[in-house]
Amino acid sequence: MRGVRILIIGFGNVGQAFYELLNTKRDLLSFDITIGEIIDRSRGYIINPGPDILKDVAKGRLIGRKVDIDEIPRLITESNADIVCEFTDLNVKSRGEPAFTYLSTAIRSGKHVITTNKGPIAFHYDELMELSRKYNRLVRFKGTVMAGTPSFNILKLLPGAHVEYFMGILNGTTNFILSRMYEEGLSFNEALKLAQQLGYAEADPSLDIDSIDAALKVVILSRVIGWGHRFEDVEVEGIRDIDIRRYGDKVIKLVAYADKGKAYVKPTPLDKNDVLAHVSRNLNALRFKLDTLSELLIIGPGAGKFETAQAVLTDLVDIVNSIRLS
C-alpha cells in the first residue's frame, strides 16, 4: 500500500510526544508514514513540518499560518490525509465540542480518526459509531482510558468472553493523593499540593478530585462493552477534602465500577489483601470479571504524554493493519 498520510489537530504535549515517538520508532514500522499537516490554535497551520518542528515549538512562537477556530473543519475536509489524529483539550461543559465536530468532519470527508480526547467518545459514542459504519471509516480512542496501558483493547484478544463487570483505579492523580495520605499520613491538602508540585495534578484539579475524569472513562468502557451507560447515569463522588482516618484500617481508593445495571465512581474502603489496595502512586488498574477467565487484572501507567502517545501508535498500527486486510 502507499504511504499513510496523517493530519494532527492539537500540537500540545500529546501531539508533540506522538510526533517524537513516531519518528523514533519509524524504522520498526512496516509501513511508510508522513505527518503532512498540523493544525494548532497557538502554533498555526503547518504544512510538511520539518525536522526542527519540536525545537521551533519550544520557542513558543507561531510557526505556520494563523488559524481561526471556525476554519478548522474546512481544513480537515480539504486535507489529503488518510488519518486524522485529534489531540485537543477535553471540554466537559460543551460535551466534547469542538473535538466531536473535528472527528465527524474527518469521517465524513473519508478519513479514519484517532483521538485521545475523552469528551467526544463519552458524549457522542453512538453518533461516531454510526458515522464509522456509514462512511466505512475507523474510529480509535485507546488513549482515552489508561493511556498506552492495555484496557478495553485487550478484549479483542478474548473472543467470546463476556464481561460481567469491571472495577478499577482509573485516575492517577487521585490515586497519588490517596496513596500519600495513607502511606505518609499527609492531609488531603498536603497531598494535593505535592501532586501539583510533581506535575501529577493541574493547577485546577477539579476534573480529577471531583471524579469527572474517572466517570468519563467509566462511560467509555461501558459503551465499548455494550452496556450503554451515559455520563448522567454514573453515580459520582469525589475525594475533595476527604479524611481517610474515618475508615479505620481500610485502604481508601477511588474505585470506578460498572456492570450492565449500574455504574459509579466513589472513594471505596478496600481490605489490605485486595490487590487494588496495593496499586500505589499514580498507577492505574483495571479488573475485568469474565465468564471465561474469571478475573483479569491489568496494572500500569494511566497518564503521561509519552504513555498516551504509545496509545496513539497502537491505534495507528491497528488502523493500518485493518486497511491492509480489507
C-alpha positions in Angstrom: 0.0 0.0 0.0 1.1 3.6 -0.5 2.4 5.7 2.4 0.0 6.7 5.1 -0.6 10.5 5.5 -1.5 12.0 8.9 -3.1 15.3 9.9 -2.6 16.2 13.6 -5.1 18.5 15.3 -3.7 19.9 18.5 0.0 20.0 19.0 0.4 20.3 22.8 2.1 17.7 25.0 0.5 14.6 23.5 0.8 15.8 19.9 4.4 16.6 20.3 5.1 13.3 22.1 3.4 11.4 19.3 5.5 13.2 16.7 8.6 12.4 18.6 7.7 8.7 19.3 6.6 8.1 15.7 9.9 9.4 14.4 11.9 7.4 17.0 10.0 4.1 16.1 9.6 4.8 12.4 12.2 2.1 11.4 10.3 -0.5 13.4 7.1 0.0 11.5 6.2 -2.0 8.4 4.7 0.9 6.5 5.6 4.4 5.3 4.0 7.3 7.2 4.1 11.0 6.8 2.8 13.7 9.1 1.9 16.1 6.4 -0.1 18.7 8.3 -0.5 20.1 11.8 -3.3 22.4 13.0 -2.9 24.1 16.3 -4.7 27.2 17.6 -1.4 28.6 19.1 1.1 27.4 16.6 -0.9 27.8 13.4 -1.5 25.6 10.3 1.8 23.9 9.5 2.2 22.1 6.1 5.0 19.5 5.8 6.6 20.1 9.2 10.4 19.9 9.1 12.8 18.0 11.3 13.2 21.0 13.7 9.5 21.4 14.4 9.8 20.5 18.1 12.6 22.9 18.6 10.5 25.6 16.9 7.5 24.8 19.1 9.7 25.1 22.2 10.3 28.7 21.4 6.6 29.4 21.9 6.0 31.3 18.7 3.6 31.0 15.8 5.1 28.6 13.2 2.5 28.2 10.5 -0.3 30.4 9.2 -2.5 31.7 12.0 -5.7 29.6 12.2 -9.2 30.7 13.2 -11.1 28.0 15.0 -14.1 28.3 12.7 -12.0 27.3 9.6 -10.6 24.1 11.1 -13.5 21.9 9.7 -12.8 23.2 6.2 -9.1 22.5 6.6 -9.9 19.0 7.7 -12.2 18.4 4.7 -9.7 19.8 2.2 -6.8 17.8 3.6 -5.5 14.8 1.7 -4.7 12.9 4.9 -5.7 9.3 5.4 -5.9 9.5 9.2 -6.7 12.5 11.5 -5.2 12.4 14.9 -7.1 14.7 17.3 -5.3 15.8 20.5 -7.3 18.9 21.6 -8.2 19.6 25.2 -11.2 18.0 27.0 -14.2 20.2 27.3 -16.9 18.7 29.6 -19.2 21.8 29.6 -19.5 21.7 25.8 -20.0 17.9 25.9 -16.9 17.2 23.8 -17.0 20.1 21.4 -15.3 21.2 19.2 -13.5 17.9 19.1 -16.6 16.0 18.1 -17.1 18.3 15.1 -13.5 17.7 14.1 -13.9 14.0 14.2 -17.2 13.8 12.5 -16.0 16.2 9.8 -12.9 14.0 9.2 -15.0 10.8 8.9 -17.5 12.4 6.5 -14.6 13.5 4.3 -13.3 10.0 4.1 -10.6 9.9 6.8 -10.0 7.4 9.6 -9.7 9.1 13.1 -7.7 8.6 16.3 -8.5 10.7 19.4 -7.1 10.9 22.9 -10.0 13.2 23.9 -12.5 11.6 26.3 -15.2 14.2 25.6 -16.4 13.2 22.1 -16.2 9.5 22.9 -18.1 9.7 26.2 -20.8 12.1 25.0 -21.1 11.1 21.3 -20.2 7.5 21.1 -23.3 6.4 19.3 -23.0 9.2 16.7 -19.4 8.4 16.0 -20.0 4.7 15.6 -22.9 5.4 13.2 -20.7 7.6 11.1 -18.0 4.9 11.2 -20.4 2.4 9.8 -22.0 4.8 7.3 -18.7 6.0 5.8 -16.7 2.8 6.4 -14.0 4.6 8.4 -12.4 3.5 11.6 -12.6 5.4 14.9 -9.9 4.5 17.5 -9.6 6.0 21.0 -7.3 3.8 23.1 -5.6 6.8 24.7 -8.9 7.9 26.4 -8.6 5.1 29.1 -5.3 4.2 30.8 -3.2 5.8 28.1 -0.9 3.2 26.5 -1.6 0.5 29.1 -4.0 -2.1 27.6 -7.5 -1.6 28.8 -10.6 -2.2 26.7 -8.5 -3.1 23.7 -7.4 -6.3 25.4 -10.9 -7.7 24.9 -10.1 -8.1 21.2 -7.7 -10.9 22.2 -10.5 -12.7 24.1 -13.2 -13.6 21.5 -16.4 -14.9 23.1 -15.5 -13.7 26.6 -18.4 -12.0 28.4 -17.7 -9.1 30.8 -19.8 -9.4 33.9 -18.4 -6.2 35.5 -15.3 -4.2 35.7 -13.8 -2.2 38.5 -10.5 -0.3 38.9 -8.5 2.7 39.7 -8.7 4.9 36.6 -7.3 8.2 37.7 -3.6 8.5 38.6 -3.9 11.9 40.3 -6.4 10.8 42.9 -4.5 7.6 43.4 -1.3 9.5 44.1 -3.1 11.7 46.6 -4.8 8.9 48.5 -1.6 6.8 48.4 0.4 9.7 50.0 -2.4 10.2 52.6 -2.4 6.5 53.6 1.3 5.8 53.4 2.7 9.1 54.8 -0.1 10.4 56.9 -0.5 13.6 54.8 -3.7 15.6 54.9 -5.7 15.9 51.7 -4.5 19.5 51.1 -0.9 18.5 51.7 -1.1 15.5 49.3 -2.8 17.6 46.6 -0.1 20.3 46.9 2.6 17.7 46.5 0.8 16.2 43.5 0.7 19.7 41.9 4.4 20.2 42.6 5.3 16.9 40.9 3.1 17.6 37.9 0.5 14.9 38.7 -2.2 17.4 39.3 -3.3 20.5 37.4 -3.4 24.0 39.0 -7.2 23.4 38.8 -7.5 19.8 39.8 -11.3 19.7 39.7 -11.7 17.1 36.9 -9.6 14.7 38.9 -10.5 15.2 42.5 -14.2 15.6 41.7 -14.1 12.2 39.8 -15.3 13.7 36.5 -12.3 12.2 34.6 -12.8 8.8 36.0 -16.5 8.9 35.4 -15.9 9.7 31.7 -13.6 6.7 31.5 -16.4 4.5 33.1 -18.7 5.7 30.3 -16.2 4.9 27.6 -15.5 1.4 28.9 -19.2 0.6 29.4 -20.0 1.8 25.8 -17.3 -0.4 24.3 -18.6 -3.3 26.3 -22.1 -2.6 25.1 -23.9 -1.5 28.3 -24.8 2.0 27.1 -24.3 3.9 30.3 -24.4 7.7 29.8 -22.4 10.2 31.8 -25.6 11.2 33.6 -26.1 7.6 34.7 -22.8 7.4 36.6 -23.0 7.9 40.4 -20.1 10.3 41.1 -18.4 11.1 44.4 -15.1 12.9 44.6 -12.3 12.9 47.1 -12.2 16.7 47.8 -11.2 17.2 51.5 -11.6 13.5 52.2 -10.5 12.3 55.7 -9.3 8.7 55.4 -8.9 8.3 59.1 -12.6 7.7 59.5 -12.3 4.4 57.5 -10.1 2.8 60.1 -7.6 0.3 58.8 -9.2 0.0 55.4 -7.3 1.3 52.4 -9.3 4.0 50.5 -9.1 4.1 46.8 -11.2 6.0 44.2 -12.9 3.0 42.6 -14.6 3.0 39.3 -17.2 0.3 38.8 -19.8 -0.7 36.2 -21.9 -3.7 35.3 -24.9 -3.8 33.0 -27.2 -2.3 35.5 -25.2 0.4 37.3 -22.0 2.5 37.2 -20.3 4.6 39.8 -17.0 6.3 40.8 -16.5 6.9 44.6 -14.0 6.5 47.4 -14.2 2.9 48.5 -12.7 1.1 51.5 -10.7 -2.0 50.5 -9.3 -4.8 52.6 -5.5 -4.8 52.7 -5.5 -8.2 50.9 -7.2 -6.7 47.9 -4.7 -6.3 45.1 -6.2 -2.9 44.2 -5.3 -1.7 47.7 -1.6 -2.1 46.7 -1.8 -0.1 43.5 0.2 2.9 44.6 1.3 6.4 43.4 0.0 7.4 40.0 -0.6 3.9 38.6 -3.9 2.8 37.2 -5.5 -0.7 37.5 -8.4 -2.3 35.8 -10.1 -5.6 36.8 -12.4 -7.4 34.4 -14.7 -10.2 35.7 -15.1 -12.5 32.7 -17.2 -15.6 32.3 -14.3 -17.5 30.7 -11.2 -16.3 32.7 -12.8 -15.3 36.0 -10.8 -12.1 37.0 -8.3 -10.4 34.7 -6.2 -7.6 36.3 -4.2 -5.0 34.4 -1.9 -2.6 36.1 0.2 0.2 34.5 0.7 3.9 33.9 -2.6 5.6 33.0 -1.4 9.1 32.0 1.6 11.0 30.7 2.4 12.4 27.3 4.6 9.5 26.1 2.4 6.9 27.7 -0.6 8.4 25.8 1.5 8.7 22.6 2.0 4.9 22.8 -1.8 4.5 22.7 -1.9 6.6 19.6 0.8 4.5 18.0 -1.2 1.4 19.0 -4.3 2.8 17.3 -2.3 3.8 14.2 -0.9 0.3 13.7 -4.4 -1.2 14.3 -5.9 1.1 11.6 -3.2 0.4 9.0 -3.4 -3.4 9.6 -7.2 -3.2 9.3 -6.9 -1.3 6.0 -4.5 -3.9 4.7 -6.9 -6.8 5.5 -9.9 -5.1 4.0 
